[in-house]
Amino acid sequence: EQAMVQAHQAVQAMGGAGFMNDSVVSRLFRDAKLMEIGAGTSEIRRMLVGREMMGAME
């Protein structure tokens, strides 16, 4: 989640140049989004962490 927040801020700081295909910021934004999608939604990750924590307590 933090990778997306930081990448989004970088794109905002760069303005239109942040969306150009050859920019480093654009690549970082795409990579952060892919990590976010590949890891599952935030809600699912939180649910999995909660299950693991509850299992450790038993």
TAJOQUI-V163384 format. One record per helix or strand of 3 or more residues. SS is the DSSP state (@ for helix, = for strand). FROM is the first residue (numbers start at 0). LEN is the number of residues. Records with the same first field share a line. If there is no record, write none. Layout:
BEGIN
SS->FROM-LEN ; FROM-LEN
END
This chain:
BEGIN
@->1-18 ; 23-15 ; 41-16
END
